[in-house]
Structure formats: C-alpha cells, structure tokens
Amino acid sequence: MSSPHDPGWDSYGDVIAALGDMGLPSVLTSTGGGHAAVEVALETGQHLLISDAADGLSRDRHQQLGWGVGLYRQGSEYDDGPTRYDATEDDVTDVPALLDLVRTVLAPN
C-alpha cells in the first residue's frame, strides 16, 4: 500500500497550492485502503476533507471521479459524518471547480 507521502501522489500538488493561495493550508492524508484525501484545518477548529466524489482520492488522478468536500465539526475523527457536504458531477475534476465547491461548503447558511 502506498502512502500519500510517496512521490506518486505529487499529482495533487496543484490542488494543495491552489488551496494555499486561498489561505487554506492543506496536507494530503491517508484515508486507508490505498486512498487519500486533502485535509484542511480551519482556524475555527473545524476541518475540510476533500476527496473524490465517490471515494478517497486515487493515486492515479486520471481515475478521479469528481470532487467531494465535507466540513467536519471541531474534534471530529470523521466517523460522525460531515456537517456540510457537496460534490461535483463525476466528470468535473478541474481545480477551479474544486475551489468553487470549497467556497460553497464554507459559505454561511
């Protein structure tokens, strides 16, 4: 099993850079099963978890099926589900679409 710290995961560098440009420093984290997610720790103590719309991120970005973004409460271990979630269609995998999705999930109700 590969780790998101292996060089093969470098294809998500543009995602991490774009989130950083939005003021959202992020890291690639393992979700188990050979998959990963991009994790953003927010100043509020909440977390964003960014993955494929259907599962964790695949090591091969060409196999990605959309984006999914979940907002998790402070202190969550991600097992109680997101407080807010949104996803793109499976064929939408570009970074600008992800950034729009992040803005939507973070927007006040």
Phi, psi and omega per residue, in radians:
M1 nan 2.429 -3.134
S2 -1.603 2.753 3.094
S3 -1.850 2.588 3.096
P4 -1.111 -0.122 3.089
H5 -1.566 -0.095 3.080
D6 -1.267 2.628 -3.114
P7 -1.004 -0.425 -3.133
G8 -1.088 -0.313 -3.139
W9 -1.554 0.041 -3.091
D10 -1.070 -0.271 -3.110
S11 -1.154 -0.181 3.091
Y12 -1.720 0.161 3.123
G13 -1.032 -0.640 3.130
D14 -1.171 -0.552 3.100
V15 -1.172 -0.848 -3.138
I16 -1.089 -0.704 3.112
A17 -1.143 -0.755 -3.120
A18 -1.148 -0.703 3.076
L19 -1.124 -0.707 3.082
G20 -1.054 -0.678 3.098
D21 -1.123 -0.438 3.079
M22 -1.482 -0.001 -3.090
G23 1.476 0.364 -3.121
L24 -2.094 1.418 3.118
P25 -1.046 2.413 -3.051
S26 -2.438 2.869 3.083
V27 -2.381 2.698 3.009
L28 -1.542 2.222 -3.072
T29 -2.231 2.594 3.127
S30 -1.332 2.381 3.054
T31 -1.943 0.085 -3.135
G32 1.590 2.845 3.103
G33 1.142 0.395 -3.141
G34 1.393 0.162 -3.141
H35 -1.912 2.945 3.140
A36 -2.483 3.006 3.025
A37 -2.545 2.770 3.013
V38 -1.612 2.223 -3.109
E39 -1.980 2.321 3.109
V40 -2.126 2.100 3.046
A41 -1.573 2.054 -3.115
L42 -1.537 2.730 -3.136
E43 -1.069 -0.391 -3.141
T44 -1.345 -0.149 -3.053
G45 1.637 -0.205 3.057
Q46 -1.341 2.943 3.116
H47 -2.308 2.560 2.919
L48 -1.783 2.425 3.015
L49 -2.142 2.110 -3.059
I50 -1.965 2.220 -3.106
S51 -2.534 -3.013 2.958
D52 -1.118 2.649 -3.128
A53 -1.116 -0.403 -3.074
A54 -1.891 -0.346 -3.016
D55 -2.866 -2.915 3.028
G56 -1.208 2.896 3.096
L57 -1.148 2.455 3.081
S58 -1.542 2.571 3.080
R59 -1.034 -0.633 3.099
D60 -1.584 1.815 -3.050
R61 -1.081 -0.389 3.106
H62 -1.189 -0.251 3.107
Q63 -1.651 0.026 -3.105
Q64 -1.138 2.425 3.103
L65 -2.082 1.508 3.105
G66 1.253 -3.016 3.088
W67 -2.144 2.516 2.990
G68 -2.241 2.342 -3.128
V69 -2.244 2.145 3.094
G70 -2.050 2.458 3.054
L71 -1.828 2.170 -3.069
Y72 -1.999 2.524 -3.096
R73 -1.147 2.795 3.079
Q74 -1.043 2.354 3.109
G75 1.415 0.016 -3.133
S76 -1.268 2.527 3.007
E77 -1.776 0.322 3.127
Y78 1.248 0.061 -3.113
D79 -1.546 -0.198 3.136
D80 -1.756 0.158 3.082
G81 1.403 2.806 -3.121
P82 -1.326 2.664 3.035
T83 -1.416 -0.439 3.039
R84 -2.488 2.536 -3.138
Y85 -2.661 2.511 3.007
D86 -2.632 2.760 -3.115
A87 -2.552 2.734 3.037
T88 -1.589 3.020 2.979
E89 -1.177 2.776 -3.081
D90 -1.018 -0.531 -3.072
D91 -1.559 0.064 -3.124
V92 -1.795 1.790 -3.061
T93 -2.218 0.190 -3.095
D94 -1.415 2.721 -3.083
V95 -1.156 -0.732 3.100
P96 -1.001 -0.649 3.095
A97 -1.134 -0.668 3.091
L98 -1.098 -0.791 -3.119
L99 -1.093 -0.664 3.060
D100 -1.097 -0.711 3.122
L101 -1.118 -0.738 3.098
V102 -1.064 -0.776 3.123
R103 -1.064 -0.699 3.130
T104 -1.106 -0.799 -3.120
V105 -1.169 -0.602 -3.126
L106 -1.457 -0.239 -3.099
A107 -1.126 2.490 3.082
P108 -1.062 2.616 -3.141
N109 -1.117 nan nan
